[in-house]
Amino acid sequence: MVRKIRAKLVLELRAQGLSARSIAAGQGISRNSIASVLEAADRLNISWRDVAELPEHEVYELVFPGRSEHRSVYAQPNWDTVHKELARVGVTLKLLHSEYVDDHATSGQPVMSYDRFCRIYQKYVLQSGVASRVGHKAAQTVEVDWAGPTMRLVDPVTEKATKVYLFVACLPFSRYAFVQPTVDMRQNTWLAAHVAMFDFFGGSVPRIVCDNLKTGVIERPREGEIVLNTAYRELAGHYSAAVLPARIKAPKDKPSAENTVAHVATWVIAKLRKQTFGSLPELQAAVGEQMAAYNREPFQKRPGSRTSVLATEELPLMRPLPAAGYEISDWVYGRKVARNSHITWAKNYYSVPYTHVGEKVDVRITDRVVEIYRDHQRLSSHLRLPATAVNQYATNAADLPPGPGYQQWDQDRVRAWAHRIGANTEEVVDRIFAAVPVAEQGLNPALAVLRLSRRYSHQRLEAACAVALASRVPSPRYAHLRPILESGQDKTGELFLPEDDHATAGYVRGADYYAGGTK
């Protein structure tokens, strides 16, 4: 680097009456350099009085205009383009340097080395105030975490306080942040927060960096593969992403999320500390407003804000969201397929292809459907029965083999069974269906009556139905018929009733039943 002549010092010493020879001897400056300064100052009519208040570099530029400008002999790339290209996934300075060399191979201009190329790029970053692209790539990673500090909801009636947890996510490239208040940190809450996060960002990224919490990672051994939570792995796959857990006790693996957690404490928790919230939607709206202001806040050391960098540089490179939103699911493992080709879940029955009778299958449950899997292969799918449904069947006809043994129960089939037992049994079943507003509500009590024939035979059930029909009960059911069969009243044909005609009907053993006769 060429050393500049101290032109201001030379003019100051000449103003004090020193000669050129004396200045050269006292300051160690060559006489030719001093002569060039004095000649240039006289030619431009510049005196010490004119430059006394100016800094040294400005005086030099006045005396020697244009000489301070450095002109490189090397071909110069467009550093703005280099900076933008470096944001893309897989693009490195080494790749951009090789392309730069190829572009100027036939121009005849000398090209700079890779080392100089890197140094000048870093100088461009410092001078322009932008963030270096060497560390983070646009639209490549999102870091997620639970914030340590919490908030609370206060019931306006009971004044009971409920703790609220904060899910925090950050895109390291743009520093764009998302915060979701939740009332717990369970599996489905964790997944729902991710769905809301991707919707908020407007796109997805290929990497999700999280802690080793159980809702995300089941096991992280020192050696071997990391075992991810099944539902979390499915969510990541839905958004074409991979879960990359941070190392244990290594917060530097997700510094952006850790930094955002600290900022959330100021921008959200501290700023809302004087407000009281009675419902989660109310709190979520207030947190959303604070985070919008946080993302719009201008950077201190680079141009723009989190919102502007996301919109102009990162969002165009993010992957589009799937056409169908992700459905949060629960898994139930090891359900055995019964002989009727159904599995049981939540007190209801769902069909499975009959070839899997006796095998164990896994069940995936969402808000709308129930899916049955074996070895990652979906065997059957059903619309989920209502939460109020009990002992109901959801059956796909294709899951069952031909034959009456696998037919679905309905009113006609139940009556046909009762007809085979006898007229009295058929009458009891008809009364059961007549007593309910919807025919399906009579299936379970009617079948309960008919199954008594398996324990006591058709003849005894037919006789018990005859005894019950002779009573004052308008619609006999299982609870009425079982005591008759257990006490043997169906064999004698006698029904013992209380002496009080106005008493509630029931089946009471007479005095002759007990030893000792009458008293």
C-alpha positions in Angstrom: 0.0 0.0 0.0 1.4 3.4 -1.0 2.0 5.8 1.9 0.2 9.2 1.5 2.1 12.4 2.0 1.0 14.4 5.0 0.0 17.4 3.0 -1.7 19.2 5.9 1.4 19.0 8.1 3.6 20.3 5.3 1.3 23.4 4.8 1.1 24.0 8.6 4.9 24.0 9.0 5.4 26.3 6.0 2.9 28.7 7.5 5.1 28.7 10.6 8.0 29.9 8.5 10.0 26.7 8.0 11.7 26.1 4.7 11.3 22.9 2.6 14.7 21.8 3.6 13.9 22.2 7.3 10.6 20.4 7.0 12.3 17.4 5.2 15.0 17.2 7.9 12.6 17.5 10.8 9.8 15.2 9.6 11.7 12.6 7.6 9.8 13.4 4.4 11.6 13.5 1.1 12.3 17.0 -0.4 10.6 15.9 -3.7 7.4 15.0 -1.8 7.4 18.3 0.0 8.1 20.2 -3.2 5.1 18.4 -4.9 2.8 19.5 -2.1 3.9 23.1 -2.1 3.7 23.3 -5.9 0.3 21.8 -6.0 -1.0 24.1 -3.2 0.4 27.2 -4.9 -1.1 26.2 -8.2 -4.5 25.7 -6.6 -4.1 28.8 -4.4 -4.5 26.7 -1.2 -3.0 28.1 2.1 -2.9 26.9 5.6 -5.8 29.1 6.6 -8.0 27.3 4.0 -7.3 23.8 5.4 -6.8 24.4 9.1 -10.2 22.9 10.1 -10.2 20.0 7.6 -9.1 16.4 8.4 -5.9 15.1 6.9 -7.5 12.9 4.2 -9.6 15.8 2.9 -6.6 18.1 2.7 -4.8 15.4 0.7 -7.7 15.1 -1.7 -7.8 18.9 -2.2 -4.1 19.1 -2.9 -4.0 16.0 -5.1 -7.5 15.5 -6.5 -8.2 12.0 -7.8 -4.9 10.5 -6.5 -6.5 8.9 -3.4 -8.9 6.8 -5.5 -7.8 3.2 -5.7 -8.4 1.6 -9.1 -8.1 -2.2 -9.2 -6.6 -3.8 -12.2 -8.8 -6.9 -11.7 -12.1 -7.4 -13.3 -14.8 -6.6 -10.8 -18.0 -8.7 -10.4 -21.4 -7.2 -9.5 -21.2 -7.6 -5.7 -24.9 -7.0 -5.3 -25.6 -10.0 -7.6 -23.0 -12.0 -5.7 -24.7 -11.2 -2.4 -28.2 -12.2 -3.7 -26.9 -15.4 -5.3 -25.2 -16.4 -2.1 -28.5 -16.6 -0.3 -29.6 -19.6 -2.4 -29.3 -23.1 -1.0 -26.0 -24.7 -2.0 -24.4 -21.6 -3.4 -21.0 -20.8 -2.0 -18.3 -18.2 -2.5 -16.1 -20.9 -4.1 -18.8 -21.6 -6.7 -19.4 -17.9 -7.4 -15.7 -17.3 -7.8 -15.4 -20.1 -10.3 -18.3 -18.7 -12.3 -16.6 -15.2 -12.1 -13.4 -16.7 -13.5 -15.3 -18.4 -16.3 -17.2 -15.2 -17.2 -13.9 -13.2 -17.7 -11.8 -15.9 -19.2 -12.1 -14.4 -22.7 -12.2 -10.7 -21.8 -8.4 -10.4 -21.4 -8.7 -8.7 -18.0 -6.9 -10.3 -15.0 -9.1 -12.0 -12.5 -8.6 -11.9 -8.7 -7.7 -15.0 -6.7 -10.3 -16.8 -4.5 -8.7 -15.4 -1.4 -8.9 -11.8 -2.7 -12.5 -12.5 -3.9 -13.5 -13.5 -0.3 -11.8 -10.5 1.3 -13.4 -8.0 -1.1 -16.8 -9.6 -0.5 -16.4 -9.2 3.3 -15.4 -5.6 2.7 -18.5 -5.1 0.6 -20.6 -6.5 3.5 -19.0 -4.1 6.0 -19.4 -1.1 3.8 -23.0 -1.7 2.6 -24.2 -2.7 6.1 -25.8 -6.0 4.9 -25.6 -9.3 6.7 -23.1 -11.8 5.5 -24.6 -14.8 3.7 -21.8 -17.2 4.6 -23.5 -18.3 7.8 -27.2 -18.6 7.0 -29.0 -19.5 3.8 -32.4 -18.1 2.9 -35.4 -20.4 3.1 -33.4 -23.3 4.4 -34.0 -23.6 8.2 -36.5 -22.7 10.9 -35.6 -22.9 14.6 -38.3 -23.8 17.1 -38.5 -23.8 20.9 -40.6 -23.3 24.0 -39.8 -20.0 25.7 -38.7 -20.3 29.3 -40.7 -17.2 30.5 -44.5 -17.7 30.7 -47.6 -15.6 30.7 -51.0 -16.2 32.3 -54.8 -16.0 31.8 -57.1 -14.7 34.6 -60.7 -15.9 34.8 -62.8 -12.7 35.1 -65.3 -14.5 37.4 -63.2 -16.7 39.7 -60.0 -14.7 39.2 -58.2 -18.0 38.9 -54.9 -17.7 37.0 -53.8 -20.2 34.3 -50.3 -20.5 33.1 -49.7 -19.8 29.4 -46.7 -21.2 27.5 -45.1 -19.5 24.4 -44.1 -21.4 21.3 -41.3 -19.5 19.5 -40.1 -19.9 15.9 -37.5 -18.0 13.9 -36.1 -18.0 10.4 -32.4 -17.5 10.9 -31.8 -15.7 7.6 -34.4 -12.9 7.9 -34.8 -13.2 11.7 -38.5 -13.2 11.1 -40.2 -14.5 14.3 -43.5 -16.2 15.2 -44.9 -16.6 18.7 -48.0 -18.7 19.6 -49.5 -18.7 23.2 -50.8 -22.1 24.3 -52.2 -23.5 27.6 -50.1 -26.6 27.6 -47.1 -28.2 25.9 -48.6 -31.5 24.9 -48.1 -33.4 21.6 -51.1 -32.0 19.7 -50.4 -28.5 20.9 -46.8 -28.7 19.7 -48.0 -29.9 16.3 -50.8 -27.3 16.0 -48.3 -24.6 16.7 -46.1 -25.8 13.8 -49.1 -25.7 11.5 -49.9 -22.1 12.6 -46.2 -21.2 12.1 -46.0 -22.4 8.5 -49.3 -20.7 7.7 -47.9 -17.5 9.3 -44.7 -17.6 7.3 -46.6 -18.4 4.0 -44.2 -21.2 3.0 -42.1 -24.1 4.3 -38.3 -24.8 4.6 -36.5 -28.1 4.4 -35.0 -28.1 7.9 -36.7 -27.9 11.3 -34.2 -27.5 14.2 -35.7 -28.2 17.7 -34.7 -29.3 21.2 -34.7 -32.9 22.3 -38.2 -32.7 23.9 -40.4 -35.8 24.0 -43.0 -34.3 21.7 -40.4 -34.2 19.0 -37.7 -36.7 19.8 -38.2 -40.1 21.5 -34.6 -41.1 21.8 -31.2 -39.6 20.9 -28.5 -42.1 21.5 -24.8 -41.3 21.5 -24.4 -43.7 18.6 -27.0 -44.7 15.9 -30.0 -43.0 14.5 -32.2 -40.5 16.3 -35.7 -41.8 17.0 -38.3 -39.1 16.2 -41.8 -38.9 17.4 -44.1 -40.5 14.8 -46.6 -37.7 14.6 -43.8 -35.1 14.5 -42.1 -36.9 11.6 -45.4 -37.1 9.7 -45.9 -33.3 10.1 -42.4 -32.6 8.8 -43.0 -34.9 5.9 -46.3 -33.2 5.1 -44.3 -29.9 4.7 -41.4 -31.7 2.8 -39.1 -31.0 5.7 -36.7 -32.9 7.9 -36.4 -32.7 11.7 -32.8 -32.0 12.8 -32.7 -32.0 16.6 -30.0 -29.8 18.2 -27.3 -31.5 20.3 -28.1 -32.0 23.9 -27.2 -29.0 26.0 -26.0 -27.1 22.9 -28.1 -23.9 22.5 -25.6 -22.6 19.9 -27.2 -25.1 17.5 -30.3 -22.9 17.4 -29.0 -19.4 18.3 -31.7 -17.6 16.4 -34.5 -19.2 18.5 -32.6 -18.6 21.7 -32.1 -14.9 20.8 -35.7 -14.5 19.8 -36.8 -16.0 23.2 -34.8 -13.1 24.8 -36.5 -10.6 22.6 -39.9 -12.0 23.3 -39.4 -11.4 27.0 -39.1 -7.7 26.2 -41.5 -7.2 23.2 -44.3 -9.4 24.5 -44.1 -10.3 28.1 -42.8 -7.0 29.4 -44.9 -4.8 27.2 -48.1 -6.7 28.1 -47.3 -7.1 31.8 -49.9 -4.4 32.8 -52.8 -6.0 30.8 -55.0 -8.8 32.0 -56.4 -11.4 29.6 -59.4 -13.6 30.3 -59.3 -15.8 27.2 -56.6 -17.4 25.0 -57.9 -15.8 21.7 -57.7 -12.4 23.3 -54.1 -13.1 24.4 -53.1 -14.5 21.0 -54.4 -11.3 19.3 -52.4 -9.1 21.6 -49.2 -11.2 21.1 -49.7 -11.1 17.4 -49.8 -7.3 17.4 -46.6 -7.1 19.4 -44.8 -9.6 17.1 -45.9 -7.7 14.0 -44.3 -4.5 15.5 -41.2 -6.5 16.4 -40.8 -7.8 12.9 -41.3 -4.3 11.4 -38.6 -2.8 13.7 -35.7 -1.6 11.6 -32.4 -3.4 12.0 -29.6 -1.6 13.8 -26.7 -2.9 11.7 -28.3 -3.7 8.3 -30.9 -2.0 6.1 -34.5 -3.0 6.3 -36.5 -5.0 8.8 -37.4 -8.6 9.4 -40.6 -8.1 7.5 -38.9 -6.5 4.5 -36.1 -9.1 4.3 -38.6 -11.9 4.5 -40.8 -10.4 1.7 -38.1 -9.5 -0.7 -35.3 -12.1 -0.2 -36.5 -15.1 1.7 -40.2 -15.8 0.9 -39.6 -16.0 -2.9 -37.2 -18.9 -2.2 -39.4 -20.8 0.3 -41.4 -23.9 -0.7 -45.1 -23.4 -1.3 -47.4 -24.8 1.4 -49.2 -28.1 0.6 -52.7 -27.7 -1.0 -54.3 -29.6 1.9 -53.6 -28.5 5.4 -52.0 -31.0 7.9 -54.4 -32.9 10.1 -53.2 -33.6 13.6 -53.5 -37.2 14.5 -53.3 -39.6 17.4 -51.9 -43.1 17.1 -53.1 -46.3 18.9 -50.9 -49.3 18.5 -51.4 -53.0 18.6 -55.2 -53.3 18.3 -56.2 -56.9 17.5 -58.7 -57.5 14.6 -61.6 -59.5 16.0 -63.3 -62.4 14.3 -66.0 -60.2 12.9 -63.2 -58.3 11.0 -63.5 -55.1 13.2 -61.3 -53.4 15.7 -62.5 -51.5 18.7 -61.7 -47.8 19.4 -63.6 -45.4 21.7 -66.4 -47.9 22.3 -67.1 -48.2 18.6 -66.2 -50.7 15.8 -64.3 -50.1 12.6 -63.9 -52.7 9.9 -60.6 -54.1 8.6 -60.1 -56.3 5.5 -61.1 -59.9 6.6 -57.7 -61.3 5.6 -56.2 -59.6 8.6 -58.4 -61.2 11.2 -56.4 -62.1 14.3 -53.6 -59.7 13.4 -52.5 -56.6 15.3 -52.9 -53.2 13.6 -52.2 -49.6 14.3 -54.9 -46.9 14.3 -54.4 -43.3 13.2 -57.2 -41.0 14.5 -57.8 -37.4 13.3 -60.7 -35.1 13.9 -62.5 -36.5 10.8 -61.2 -39.9 10.0 -60.0 -43.2 11.5 -57.3 -45.0 9.4 -56.0 -48.5 10.1 -52.4 -49.4 9.2 -50.2 -52.5 9.3 -46.5 -52.2 8.6 -47.0 -48.6 7.3 -49.6 -49.8 4.8 -53.1 -48.3 5.1 -55.6 -51.1 5.2 -58.9 -49.2 5.7 -60.3 -45.7 6.3 -63.5 -44.6 7.9 -65.3 -41.4 8.7 -64.9 -41.0 12.5 -68.2 -41.8 14.4 -69.5 -39.0 16.6 -68.2 -38.7 20.1 -71.6 -39.5 21.5 -71.9 -42.8 19.6 -71.5 -46.0 21.5 -71.3 -49.6 20.2 -71.8 -48.4 16.6 -70.3 -50.0 13.6 -68.4 -48.3 10.7 -68.1 -51.0 8.1 -66.8 -50.9 4.5 -68.5 -53.6 2.4 -65.2 -54.4 0.7 -63.6 -55.3 4.0 -66.0 -58.2 4.6 -66.1 -61.6 2.8 -69.4 -62.8 1.3 -71.8 -64.6 3.7 -74.4 -63.8 6.3 -72.0 -64.1 9.2 -70.4 -60.8 8.3 -73.5 -58.8 7.5 -74.0 -55.6 9.3 -76.7 -55.6 12.0 -79.9 -53.7 11.1 -83.6 -53.9 12.2 -84.6 -56.5 9.6 -81.7 -58.8 10.5 -82.5 -58.5 14.3 -86.2 -59.3 13.7 -85.2 -62.3 11.5 -83.2 -63.7 14.4 -86.1 -63.1 16.8 -88.5 -64.8 14.4 -86.3 -67.9 14.4 -86.5 -68.1 18.2 -90.3 -67.7 18.5 -93.3 -65.4 18.3 -93.0 -64.1 21.9 -89.3 -63.1 21.4 -90.3 -61.4 18.1 -93.0 -59.5 20.0 -90.5 -58.3 22.6 -88.1 -57.1 19.9 -90.9 -55.3 18.0 -91.8 -53.5 21.3 -88.2 -52.5 21.8 -88.0 -50.9 18.3 -91.4 -49.2 18.8 -90.2 -47.6 22.1 -87.2 -45.7 20.5 -87.4 -42.7 18.3 -84.6 -44.0 16.0 -84.4 -47.6 14.9 -80.6 -47.7 15.4 -81.2 -46.9 19.1 -83.0 -50.2 19.5 -80.3 -52.4 18.0 -78.2 -52.7 21.1 -81.0 -53.6 23.6 -82.6 -56.0 21.1 -79.3 -57.8 20.5 -78.8 -58.0 24.3 -82.1 -59.8 24.6 -81.4 -62.2 21.7 -77.9 -63.1 23.0 -79.6 -64.6 26.1 -80.5 -67.5 23.8 -76.9 -68.5 23.7 -76.8 -69.1 27.5 -80.3 -70.3 28.2 -81.5 -71.9 24.8 -84.1 -70.7 22.4 -86.9 -72.5 24.3 -86.2 -70.9 27.7 -85.9 -67.4 26.2 -89.2 -67.8 24.3 -90.8 -68.9 27.6 -89.3 -66.0 29.5 -90.6 -63.5 26.9 -94.0 -65.0 27.3 -93.8 -64.4 31.1 -92.6 -60.9 30.6 -95.3 -60.0 28.1 -97.9 -61.2 30.6 -96.6 -58.5 33.1 -97.4 -54.9 33.2 -94.0 -53.9 31.6 -94.9 -52.3 28.2 -91.5 -53.0 26.6 -89.5 -55.9 28.3 -85.7 -55.7 28.0 -82.6 -57.6 29.1 -82.9 -56.2 32.6 -86.4 -57.8 32.9 -85.7 -61.1 31.2 -82.5 -62.1 32.9 -84.0 -62.3 36.4 -86.8 -64.5 35.0 -84.3 -66.9 33.5 -82.0 -66.9 36.6 -84.9 -67.6 39.0 -86.4 -70.3 36.7 -89.8 -68.5 36.5 -89.8 -69.3 32.7 -90.1 -73.0 33.7 -93.1 -72.6 36.0 -94.8 -70.0 33.8 -95.7 -68.0 37.0 -94.7 -64.4 37.4 -94.6 -63.1 41.0 -95.7 -59.5 41.4 -96.0 -57.3 44.5 -99.4 -57.3 46.2 -99.7 -53.6 45.8 -101.1 -53.1 42.3 -99.7 -49.5 42.3 -96.1 -50.6 43.1 -93.5 -50.6 40.4 -93.5 -53.8 38.4 -90.8 -56.3 39.2 -90.1 -59.9 39.5 -90.3 -61.2 43.1 -89.9 -64.7 44.4 -93.0 -65.9 46.2 -93.1 -67.5 49.7 -93.2 -71.0 48.3 -89.8 -70.5 46.8 -88.2 -70.3 50.2 -87.8 -73.2 52.6 -90.3 -73.1 55.5 -93.4 -72.4 53.5 -95.8 -69.6 54.6 -95.4 -67.7 57.8 
